[in-house]
Amino acid sequence: KKYRDAELVDRLMKKMIWQGQSEEQVIDSLGKPLDIDQKVLKTKTKEVWKYHKTGKGRYSLRVTLENGEVVGWDKK
């Protein structure tokens, strides 16, 4: 009910990540991150959300957000 776009809902249900995705959509898709690294710069806020812990300080998925939008991710 939260989202009206059927394609968007389908992407969220498939746990997909895409550029421009909002923080809220990432949480709806993947859940809350296990850890967050945050850097506040002059013109933007950069966060790396970490998922799927594989060891001490190791995560198989890192999602990078700038100003609350996904700009990239690293999946191992």
HTML snippet that shows the backbone in 3Dmol.js (N, CA, C, O; Angstrom):
<script src="https://3Dmol.org/build/3Dmol-min.js"></script>
<div id="view" style="width:600px;height:400px;position:relative"></div>
<script>
const pdb = `
ATOM      1  N   LYS A   1       0.820  -1.203   0.000  1.00  0.00           N
ATOM      2  CA  LYS A   1       0.000   0.000   0.000  1.00  0.00           C
ATOM      3  C   LYS A   1       0.859   1.259   0.000  1.00  0.00           C
ATOM      4  O   LYS A   1       0.440   2.319  -0.466  1.00  0.00           O
ATOM      5  N   LYS A   2       2.042   1.119   0.522  1.00  0.00           N
ATOM      6  CA  LYS A   2       2.940   2.261   0.641  1.00  0.00           C
ATOM      7  C   LYS A   2       3.381   2.786  -0.733  1.00  0.00           C
ATOM      8  O   LYS A   2       3.507   3.993  -0.939  1.00  0.00           O
ATOM      9  N   TYR A   3       3.610   1.863  -1.658  1.00  0.00           N
ATOM     10  CA  TYR A   3       4.061   2.232  -3.001  1.00  0.00           C
ATOM     11  C   TYR A   3       2.970   1.916  -4.021  1.00  0.00           C
ATOM     12  O   TYR A   3       2.372   0.840  -3.978  1.00  0.00           O
ATOM     13  N   ARG A   4       2.715   2.828  -4.917  1.00  0.00           N
ATOM     14  CA  ARG A   4       1.672   2.655  -5.929  1.00  0.00           C
ATOM     15  C   ARG A   4       2.204   2.029  -7.227  1.00  0.00           C
ATOM     16  O   ARG A   4       1.443   1.467  -8.014  1.00  0.00           O
ATOM     17  N   ASP A   5       3.520   2.136  -7.433  1.00  0.00           N
ATOM     18  CA  ASP A   5       4.150   1.651  -8.661  1.00  0.00           C
ATOM     19  C   ASP A   5       4.426   0.146  -8.552  1.00  0.00           C
ATOM     20  O   ASP A   5       5.259  -0.272  -7.747  1.00  0.00           O
ATOM     21  N   ALA A   6       3.736  -0.665  -9.352  1.00  0.00           N
ATOM     22  CA  ALA A   6       3.873  -2.128  -9.294  1.00  0.00           C
ATOM     23  C   ALA A   6       5.296  -2.572  -9.619  1.00  0.00           C
ATOM     24  O   ALA A   6       5.802  -3.517  -9.013  1.00  0.00           O
ATOM     25  N   GLU A   7       5.942  -1.905 -10.563  1.00  0.00           N
ATOM     26  CA  GLU A   7       7.315  -2.273 -10.937  1.00  0.00           C
ATOM     27  C   GLU A   7       8.263  -2.024  -9.759  1.00  0.00           C
ATOM     28  O   GLU A   7       9.145  -2.838  -9.485  1.00  0.00           O
ATOM     29  N   LEU A   8       8.079  -0.901  -9.069  1.00  0.00           N
ATOM     30  CA  LEU A   8       8.896  -0.569  -7.901  1.00  0.00           C
ATOM     31  C   LEU A   8       8.705  -1.623  -6.809  1.00  0.00           C
ATOM     32  O   LEU A   8       9.680  -2.088  -6.219  1.00  0.00           O
ATOM     33  N   VAL A   9       7.476  -1.993  -6.544  1.00  0.00           N
ATOM     34  CA  VAL A   9       7.178  -3.010  -5.538  1.00  0.00           C
ATOM     35  C   VAL A   9       7.849  -4.334  -5.910  1.00  0.00           C
ATOM     36  O   VAL A   9       8.399  -5.012  -5.042  1.00  0.00           O
ATOM     37  N   ASP A  10       7.810  -4.702  -7.179  1.00  0.00           N
ATOM     38  CA  ASP A  10       8.431  -5.932  -7.660  1.00  0.00           C
ATOM     39  C   ASP A  10       9.941  -5.906  -7.409  1.00  0.00           C
ATOM     40  O   ASP A  10      10.517  -6.904  -6.977  1.00  0.00           O
ATOM     41  N   ARG A  11      10.573  -4.773  -7.679  1.00  0.00           N
ATOM     42  CA  ARG A  11      12.014  -4.634  -7.466  1.00  0.00           C
ATOM     43  C   ARG A  11      12.360  -4.751  -5.979  1.00  0.00           C
ATOM     44  O   ARG A  11      13.350  -5.381  -5.608  1.00  0.00           O
ATOM     45  N   LEU A  12      11.527  -4.133  -5.137  1.00  0.00           N
ATOM     46  CA  LEU A  12      11.762  -4.197  -3.694  1.00  0.00           C
ATOM     47  C   LEU A  12      11.592  -5.628  -3.173  1.00  0.00           C
ATOM     48  O   LEU A  12      12.369  -6.089  -2.336  1.00  0.00           O
ATOM     49  N   MET A  13      10.574  -6.319  -3.674  1.00  0.00           N
ATOM     50  CA  MET A  13      10.315  -7.691  -3.234  1.00  0.00           C
ATOM     51  C   MET A  13      11.445  -8.635  -3.660  1.00  0.00           C
ATOM     52  O   MET A  13      11.705  -9.637  -2.994  1.00  0.00           O
ATOM     53  N   LYS A  14      12.107  -8.315  -4.762  1.00  0.00           N
ATOM     54  CA  LYS A  14      13.228  -9.137  -5.240  1.00  0.00           C
ATOM     55  C   LYS A  14      14.546  -8.733  -4.589  1.00  0.00           C
ATOM     56  O   LYS A  14      15.607  -9.236  -4.957  1.00  0.00           O
ATOM     57  N   LYS A  15      14.472  -7.811  -3.607  1.00  0.00           N
ATOM     58  CA  LYS A  15      15.646  -7.320  -2.873  1.00  0.00           C
ATOM     59  C   LYS A  15      16.698  -6.709  -3.802  1.00  0.00           C
ATOM     60  O   LYS A  15      17.900  -6.904  -3.621  1.00  0.00           O
ATOM     61  N   MET A  16      16.216  -5.968  -4.797  1.00  0.00           N
ATOM     62  CA  MET A  16      17.114  -5.330  -5.758  1.00  0.00           C
ATOM     63  C   MET A  16      17.612  -3.990  -5.216  1.00  0.00           C
ATOM     64  O   MET A  16      16.986  -3.374  -4.354  1.00  0.00           O
ATOM     65  N   ILE A  17      18.756  -3.560  -5.747  1.00  0.00           N
ATOM     66  CA  ILE A  17      19.341  -2.253  -5.429  1.00  0.00           C
ATOM     67  C   ILE A  17      19.529  -1.535  -6.756  1.00  0.00           C
ATOM     68  O   ILE A  17      19.893  -2.163  -7.750  1.00  0.00           O
ATOM     69  N   TRP A  18      19.289  -0.236  -6.786  1.00  0.00           N
ATOM     70  CA  TRP A  18      19.526   0.531  -8.009  1.00  0.00           C
ATOM     71  C   TRP A  18      19.946   1.950  -7.645  1.00  0.00           C
ATOM     72  O   TRP A  18      19.667   2.433  -6.548  1.00  0.00           O
ATOM     73  N   GLN A  19      20.622   2.609  -8.584  1.00  0.00           N
ATOM     74  CA  GLN A  19      21.062   3.980  -8.360  1.00  0.00           C
ATOM     75  C   GLN A  19      19.844   4.885  -8.258  1.00  0.00           C
ATOM     76  O   GLN A  19      18.887   4.751  -9.021  1.00  0.00           O
ATOM     77  N   GLY A  20      19.896   5.812  -7.301  1.00  0.00           N
ATOM     78  CA  GLY A  20      18.796   6.741  -7.096  1.00  0.00           C
ATOM     79  C   GLY A  20      17.773   6.231  -6.091  1.00  0.00           C
ATOM     80  O   GLY A  20      16.850   6.957  -5.722  1.00  0.00           O
ATOM     81  N   GLN A  21      17.930   4.993  -5.646  1.00  0.00           N
ATOM     82  CA  GLN A  21      17.014   4.410  -4.664  1.00  0.00           C
ATOM     83  C   GLN A  21      17.145   5.191  -3.350  1.00  0.00           C
ATOM     84  O   GLN A  21      18.249   5.568  -2.957  1.00  0.00           O
ATOM     85  N   SER A  22      16.019   5.430  -2.676  1.00  0.00           N
ATOM     86  CA  SER A  22      16.039   6.191  -1.421  1.00  0.00           C
ATOM     87  C   SER A  22      16.416   5.285  -0.245  1.00  0.00           C
ATOM     88  O   SER A  22      16.347   4.060  -0.342  1.00  0.00           O
ATOM     89  N   GLU A  23      16.817   5.911   0.864  1.00  0.00           N
ATOM     90  CA  GLU A  23      17.139   5.168   2.087  1.00  0.00           C
ATOM     91  C   GLU A  23      15.969   4.279   2.488  1.00  0.00           C
ATOM     92  O   GLU A  23      16.151   3.104   2.804  1.00  0.00           O
ATOM     93  N   GLU A  24      14.778   4.842   2.473  1.00  0.00           N
ATOM     94  CA  GLU A  24      13.572   4.116   2.881  1.00  0.00           C
ATOM     95  C   GLU A  24      13.341   2.890   2.005  1.00  0.00           C
ATOM     96  O   GLU A  24      12.965   1.829   2.503  1.00  0.00           O
ATOM     97  N   GLN A  25      13.566   3.036   0.705  1.00  0.00           N
ATOM     98  CA  GLN A  25      13.386   1.913  -0.219  1.00  0.00           C
ATOM     99  C   GLN A  25      14.426   0.823   0.036  1.00  0.00           C
ATOM    100  O   GLN A  25      14.118  -0.364  -0.076  1.00  0.00           O
ATOM    101  N   VAL A  26      15.655   1.217   0.378  1.00  0.00           N
ATOM    102  CA  VAL A  26      16.698   0.227   0.681  1.00  0.00           C
ATOM    103  C   VAL A  26      16.294  -0.567   1.922  1.00  0.00           C
ATOM    104  O   VAL A  26      16.430  -1.790   1.950  1.00  0.00           O
ATOM    105  N   ILE A  27      15.800   0.124   2.943  1.00  0.00           N
ATOM    106  CA  ILE A  27      15.362  -0.553   4.169  1.00  0.00           C
ATOM    107  C   ILE A  27      14.184  -1.475   3.871  1.00  0.00           C
ATOM    108  O   ILE A  27      14.126  -2.592   4.385  1.00  0.00           O
ATOM    109  N   ASP A  28      13.240  -1.014   3.040  1.00  0.00           N
ATOM    110  CA  ASP A  28      12.094  -1.852   2.683  1.00  0.00           C
ATOM    111  C   ASP A  28      12.529  -3.083   1.887  1.00  0.00           C
ATOM    112  O   ASP A  28      11.891  -4.132   1.970  1.00  0.00           O
ATOM    113  N   SER A  29      13.607  -2.959   1.120  1.00  0.00           N
ATOM    114  CA  SER A  29      14.093  -4.052   0.280  1.00  0.00           C
ATOM    115  C   SER A  29      15.000  -5.013   1.059  1.00  0.00           C
ATOM    116  O   SER A  29      14.808  -6.228   1.005  1.00  0.00           O
ATOM    117  N   LEU A  30      15.978  -4.476   1.774  1.00  0.00           N
ATOM    118  CA  LEU A  30      17.016  -5.294   2.409  1.00  0.00           C
ATOM    119  C   LEU A  30      16.933  -5.355   3.930  1.00  0.00           C
ATOM    120  O   LEU A  30      17.601  -6.179   4.554  1.00  0.00           O
ATOM    121  N   GLY A  31      16.123  -4.494   4.529  1.00  0.00           N
ATOM    122  CA  GLY A  31      16.082  -4.397   5.983  1.00  0.00           C
ATOM    123  C   GLY A  31      17.096  -3.368   6.468  1.00  0.00           C
ATOM    124  O   GLY A  31      17.795  -2.746   5.668  1.00  0.00           O
ATOM    125  N   LYS A  32      17.168  -3.197   7.777  1.00  0.00           N
ATOM    126  CA  LYS A  32      18.118  -2.225   8.330  1.00  0.00           C
ATOM    127  C   LYS A  32      19.535  -2.789   8.232  1.00  0.00           C
ATOM    128  O   LYS A  32      19.748  -3.989   8.407  1.00  0.00           O
ATOM    129  N   PRO A  33      20.500  -1.912   7.952  1.00  0.00           N
ATOM    130  CA  PRO A  33      21.887  -2.384   7.842  1.00  0.00           C
ATOM    131  C   PRO A  33      22.419  -2.838   9.195  1.00  0.00           C
ATOM    132  O   PRO A  33      21.959  -2.383  10.242  1.00  0.00           O
ATOM    133  N   LEU A  34      23.391  -3.738   9.158  1.00  0.00           N
ATOM    134  CA  LEU A  34      24.041  -4.207  10.383  1.00  0.00           C
ATOM    135  C   LEU A  34      24.990  -3.154  10.932  1.00  0.00           C
ATOM    136  O   LEU A  34      25.216  -3.083  12.140  1.00  0.00           O
ATOM    137  N   ASP A  35      25.548  -2.332  10.038  1.00  0.00           N
ATOM    138  CA  ASP A  35      26.493  -1.285  10.435  1.00  0.00           C
ATOM    139  C   ASP A  35      26.438  -0.172   9.397  1.00  0.00           C
ATOM    140  O   ASP A  35      26.106  -0.411   8.236  1.00  0.00           O
ATOM    141  N   ILE A  36      26.767   1.054   9.824  1.00  0.00           N
ATOM    142  CA  ILE A  36      26.791   2.205   8.921  1.00  0.00           C
ATOM    143  C   ILE A  36      28.059   3.010   9.185  1.00  0.00           C
ATOM    144  O   ILE A  36      28.347   3.372  10.326  1.00  0.00           O
ATOM    145  N   ASP A  37      28.811   3.287   8.128  1.00  0.00           N
ATOM    146  CA  ASP A  37      29.927   4.232   8.198  1.00  0.00           C
ATOM    147  C   ASP A  37      29.419   5.542   7.608  1.00  0.00           C
ATOM    148  O   ASP A  37      28.844   5.553   6.519  1.00  0.00           O
ATOM    149  N   GLN A  38      29.628   6.649   8.326  1.00  0.00           N
ATOM    150  CA  GLN A  38      29.105   7.934   7.850  1.00  0.00           C
ATOM    151  C   GLN A  38      30.219   8.966   7.794  1.00  0.00           C
ATOM    152  O   GLN A  38      31.044   9.063   8.702  1.00  0.00           O
ATOM    153  N   LYS A  39      30.230   9.742   6.699  1.00  0.00           N
ATOM    154  CA  LYS A  39      31.147  10.860   6.539  1.00  0.00           C
ATOM    155  C   LYS A  39      30.323  12.076   6.165  1.00  0.00           C
ATOM    156  O   LYS A  39      29.546  12.037   5.210  1.00  0.00           O
ATOM    157  N   VAL A  40      30.489  13.156   6.913  1.00  0.00           N
ATOM    158  CA  VAL A  40      29.787  14.389   6.596  1.00  0.00           C
ATOM    159  C   VAL A  40      30.812  15.323   5.964  1.00  0.00           C
ATOM    160  O   VAL A  40      31.772  15.748   6.606  1.00  0.00           O
ATOM    161  N   LEU A  41      30.582  15.633   4.685  1.00  0.00           N
ATOM    162  CA  LEU A  41      31.485  16.507   3.938  1.00  0.00           C
ATOM    163  C   LEU A  41      30.828  17.864   3.757  1.00  0.00           C
ATOM    164  O   LEU A  41      29.677  18.056   4.150  1.00  0.00           O
ATOM    165  N   LYS A  42      31.549  18.802   3.168  1.00  0.00           N
ATOM    166  CA  LYS A  42      31.002  20.159   2.976  1.00  0.00           C
ATOM    167  C   LYS A  42      29.684  20.171   2.215  1.00  0.00           C
ATOM    168  O   LYS A  42      28.733  20.845   2.612  1.00  0.00           O
ATOM    169  N   THR A  43      29.636  19.427   1.127  1.00  0.00           N
ATOM    170  CA  THR A  43      28.464  19.520   0.241  1.00  0.00           C
ATOM    171  C   THR A  43      27.564  18.293   0.268  1.00  0.00           C
ATOM    172  O   THR A  43      26.503  18.295  -0.356  1.00  0.00           O
ATOM    173  N   LYS A  44      27.972  17.236   0.986  1.00  0.00           N
ATOM    174  CA  LYS A  44      27.146  16.024   0.980  1.00  0.00           C
ATOM    175  C   LYS A  44      27.416  15.170   2.209  1.00  0.00           C
ATOM    176  O   LYS A  44      28.422  15.335   2.899  1.00  0.00           O
ATOM    177  N   THR A  45      26.501  14.266   2.456  1.00  0.00           N
ATOM    178  CA  THR A  45      26.668  13.255   3.494  1.00  0.00           C
ATOM    179  C   THR A  45      26.817  11.922   2.781  1.00  0.00           C
ATOM    180  O   THR A  45      25.984  11.557   1.950  1.00  0.00           O
ATOM    181  N   LYS A  46      27.880  11.196   3.107  1.00  0.00           N
ATOM    182  CA  LYS A  46      28.142   9.909   2.469  1.00  0.00           C
ATOM    183  C   LYS A  46      28.044   8.814   3.533  1.00  0.00           C
ATOM    184  O   LYS A  46      28.662   8.902   4.594  1.00  0.00           O
ATOM    185  N   GLU A  47      27.260   7.789   3.229  1.00  0.00           N
ATOM    186  CA  GLU A  47      27.112   6.665   4.145  1.00  0.00           C
ATOM    187  C   GLU A  47      27.345   5.360   3.407  1.00  0.00           C
ATOM    188  O   GLU A  47      26.981   5.216   2.240  1.00  0.00           O
ATOM    189  N   VAL A  48      27.954   4.416   4.101  1.00  0.00           N
ATOM    190  CA  VAL A  48      28.106   3.062   3.569  1.00  0.00           C
ATOM    191  C   VAL A  48      27.330   2.150   4.507  1.00  0.00           C
ATOM    192  O   VAL A  48      27.675   1.996   5.678  1.00  0.00           O
ATOM    193  N   TRP A  49      26.276   1.549   3.969  1.00  0.00           N
ATOM    194  CA  TRP A  49      25.429   0.625   4.735  1.00  0.00           C
ATOM    195  C   TRP A  49      25.941  -0.780   4.484  1.00  0.00           C
ATOM    196  O   TRP A  49      26.142  -1.186   3.339  1.00  0.00           O
ATOM    197  N   LYS A  50      26.150  -1.522   5.570  1.00  0.00           N
ATOM    198  CA  LYS A  50      26.754  -2.858   5.465  1.00  0.00           C
ATOM    199  C   LYS A  50      25.735  -3.943   5.801  1.00  0.00           C
ATOM    200  O   LYS A  50      24.987  -3.846   6.774  1.00  0.00           O
ATOM    201  N   TYR A  51      25.733  -4.987   4.957  1.00  0.00           N
ATOM    202  CA  TYR A  51      24.816  -6.114   5.096  1.00  0.00           C
ATOM    203  C   TYR A  51      25.575  -7.432   4.989  1.00  0.00           C
ATOM    204  O   TYR A  51      26.663  -7.480   4.415  1.00  0.00           O
ATOM    205  N   HIS A  52      25.009  -8.491   5.537  1.00  0.00           N
ATOM    206  CA  HIS A  52      25.501  -9.869   5.407  1.00  0.00           C
ATOM    207  C   HIS A  52      26.931 -10.017   5.945  1.00  0.00           C
ATOM    208  O   HIS A  52      27.882 -10.179   5.181  1.00  0.00           O
ATOM    209  N   LYS A  53      27.057  -9.959   7.269  1.00  0.00           N
ATOM    210  CA  LYS A  53      28.367 -10.074   7.916  1.00  0.00           C
ATOM    211  C   LYS A  53      28.983 -11.442   7.623  1.00  0.00           C
ATOM    212  O   LYS A  53      28.327 -12.474   7.766  1.00  0.00           O
ATOM    213  N   THR A  54      30.253 -11.435   7.212  1.00  0.00           N
ATOM    214  CA  THR A  54      30.945 -12.680   6.891  1.00  0.00           C
ATOM    215  C   THR A  54      32.114 -12.932   7.839  1.00  0.00           C
ATOM    216  O   THR A  54      32.707 -14.010   7.813  1.00  0.00           O
ATOM    217  N   GLY A  55      32.447 -11.972   8.656  1.00  0.00           N
ATOM    218  CA  GLY A  55      33.562 -12.105   9.596  1.00  0.00           C
ATOM    219  C   GLY A  55      33.722 -10.784  10.328  1.00  0.00           C
ATOM    220  O   GLY A  55      32.928  -9.865  10.133  1.00  0.00           O
ATOM    221  N   LYS A  56      34.739 -10.684  11.164  1.00  0.00           N
ATOM    222  CA  LYS A  56      34.965  -9.453  11.919  1.00  0.00           C
ATOM    223  C   LYS A  56      35.278  -8.302  10.966  1.00  0.00           C
ATOM    224  O   LYS A  56      36.308  -8.300  10.291  1.00  0.00           O
ATOM    225  N   GLY A  57      34.374  -7.325  10.923  1.00  0.00           N
ATOM    226  CA  GLY A  57      34.574  -6.172  10.047  1.00  0.00           C
ATOM    227  C   GLY A  57      34.396  -6.473   8.567  1.00  0.00           C
ATOM    228  O   GLY A  57      34.741  -5.646   7.723  1.00  0.00           O
ATOM    229  N   ARG A  58      33.861  -7.651   8.238  1.00  0.00           N
ATOM    230  CA  ARG A  58      33.673  -8.031   6.830  1.00  0.00           C
ATOM    231  C   ARG A  58      32.190  -8.210   6.531  1.00  0.00           C
ATOM    232  O   ARG A  58      31.441  -8.810   7.301  1.00  0.00           O
ATOM    233  N   TYR A  59      31.802  -7.673   5.394  1.00  0.00           N
ATOM    234  CA  TYR A  59      30.409  -7.745   4.956  1.00  0.00           C
ATOM    235  C   TYR A  59      30.389  -8.067   3.467  1.00  0.00           C
ATOM    236  O   TYR A  59      31.229  -7.573   2.715  1.00  0.00           O
ATOM    237  N   SER A  60      29.434  -8.896   3.034  1.00  0.00           N
ATOM    238  CA  SER A  60      29.409  -9.276   1.621  1.00  0.00           C
ATOM    239  C   SER A  60      28.660  -8.256   0.766  1.00  0.00           C
ATOM    240  O   SER A  60      28.715  -8.319  -0.463  1.00  0.00           O
ATOM    241  N   LEU A  61      27.960  -7.314   1.407  1.00  0.00           N
ATOM    242  CA  LEU A  61      27.265  -6.275   0.648  1.00  0.00           C
ATOM    243  C   LEU A  61      27.441  -4.935   1.332  1.00  0.00           C
ATOM    244  O   LEU A  61      27.155  -4.785   2.520  1.00  0.00           O
ATOM    245  N   ARG A  62      27.917  -3.959   0.566  1.00  0.00           N
ATOM    246  CA  ARG A  62      28.055  -2.585   1.053  1.00  0.00           C
ATOM    247  C   ARG A  62      27.331  -1.675   0.064  1.00  0.00           C
ATOM    248  O   ARG A  62      27.632  -1.668  -1.130  1.00  0.00           O
ATOM    249  N   VAL A  63      26.377  -0.911   0.579  1.00  0.00           N
ATOM    250  CA  VAL A  63      25.599   0.004  -0.252  1.00  0.00           C
ATOM    251  C   VAL A  63      26.030   1.429   0.092  1.00  0.00           C
ATOM    252  O   VAL A  63      25.986   1.828   1.256  1.00  0.00           O
ATOM    253  N   THR A  64      26.449   2.201  -0.924  1.00  0.00           N
ATOM    254  CA  THR A  64      26.906   3.568  -0.713  1.00  0.00           C
ATOM    255  C   THR A  64      25.790   4.550  -1.051  1.00  0.00           C
ATOM    256  O   THR A  64      25.223   4.519  -2.143  1.00  0.00           O
ATOM    257  N   LEU A  65      25.488   5.427  -0.084  1.00  0.00           N
ATOM    258  CA  LEU A  65      24.456   6.444  -0.266  1.00  0.00           C
ATOM    259  C   LEU A  65      25.079   7.824  -0.117  1.00  0.00           C
ATOM    260  O   LEU A  65      25.925   8.041   0.751  1.00  0.00           O
ATOM    261  N   GLU A  66      24.659   8.751  -0.962  1.00  0.00           N
ATOM    262  CA  GLU A  66      25.047  10.149  -0.832  1.00  0.00           C
ATOM    263  C   GLU A  66      23.772  10.954  -0.730  1.00  0.00           C
ATOM    264  O   GLU A  66      22.885  10.847  -1.577  1.00  0.00           O
ATOM    265  N   ASN A  67      23.686  11.766   0.320  1.00  0.00           N
ATOM    266  CA  ASN A  67      22.509  12.590   0.573  1.00  0.00           C
ATOM    267  C   ASN A  67      21.214  11.778   0.507  1.00  0.00           C
ATOM    268  O   ASN A  67      20.202  12.247  -0.014  1.00  0.00           O
ATOM    269  N   GLY A  68      21.258  10.547   1.045  1.00  0.00           N
ATOM    270  CA  GLY A  68      20.053   9.735   1.154  1.00  0.00           C
ATOM    271  C   GLY A  68      19.650   8.959  -0.085  1.00  0.00           C
ATOM    272  O   GLY A  68      18.553   8.402  -0.135  1.00  0.00           O
ATOM    273  N   GLU A  69      20.532   8.912  -1.105  1.00  0.00           N
ATOM    274  CA  GLU A  69      20.235   8.148  -2.324  1.00  0.00           C
ATOM    275  C   GLU A  69      21.380   7.209  -2.657  1.00  0.00           C
ATOM    276  O   GLU A  69      22.547   7.547  -2.464  1.00  0.00           O
ATOM    277  N   VAL A  70      21.041   6.030  -3.155  1.00  0.00           N
ATOM    278  CA  VAL A  70      22.055   5.054  -3.538  1.00  0.00           C
ATOM    279  C   VAL A  70      22.848   5.570  -4.742  1.00  0.00           C
ATOM    280  O   VAL A  70      22.276   5.983  -5.751  1.00  0.00           O
ATOM    281  N   VAL A  71      24.184   5.537  -4.609  1.00  0.00           N
ATOM    282  CA  VAL A  71      25.059   5.919  -5.728  1.00  0.00           C
ATOM    283  C   VAL A  71      25.886   4.731  -6.202  1.00  0.00           C
ATOM    284  O   VAL A  71      26.516   4.784  -7.258  1.00  0.00           O
ATOM    285  N   GLY A  72      25.879   3.653  -5.408  1.00  0.00           N
ATOM    286  CA  GLY A  72      26.622   2.468  -5.828  1.00  0.00           C
ATOM    287  C   GLY A  72      26.598   1.400  -4.739  1.00  0.00           C
ATOM    288  O   GLY A  72      26.102   1.632  -3.636  1.00  0.00           O
ATOM    289  N   TRP A  73      27.143   0.226  -5.063  1.00  0.00           N
ATOM    290  CA  TRP A  73      27.205  -0.864  -4.102  1.00  0.00           C
ATOM    291  C   TRP A  73      28.296  -1.818  -4.503  1.00  0.00           C
ATOM    292  O   TRP A  73      28.722  -1.856  -5.657  1.00  0.00           O
ATOM    293  N   ASP A  74      28.746  -2.597  -3.526  1.00  0.00           N
ATOM    294  CA  ASP A  74      29.807  -3.588  -3.734  1.00  0.00           C
ATOM    295  C   ASP A  74      29.320  -4.890  -3.130  1.00  0.00           C
ATOM    296  O   ASP A  74      29.120  -4.991  -1.919  1.00  0.00           O
ATOM    297  N   LYS A  75      29.130  -5.891  -3.987  1.00  0.00           N
ATOM    298  CA  LYS A  75      28.631  -7.194  -3.534  1.00  0.00           C
ATOM    299  C   LYS A  75      29.696  -8.232  -3.785  1.00  0.00           C
ATOM    300  O   LYS A  75      30.207  -8.351  -4.899  1.00  0.00           O
ATOM    301  N   LYS A  76      30.042  -9.003  -2.732  1.00  0.00           N
ATOM    302  CA  LYS A  76      31.099 -10.013  -2.876  1.00  0.00           C
ATOM    303  C   LYS A  76      30.540 -11.394  -2.719  1.00  0.00           C
ATOM    304  O   LYS A  76      31.280 -12.374  -2.809  1.00  0.00           O
TER     305      LYS A  76
END
`;
const viewer = $3Dmol.createViewer("view");
viewer.addModel(pdb, "pdb");
viewer.setStyle({}, {cartoon: {color: "spectrum"}});
viewer.zoomTo();
viewer.render();
</script>
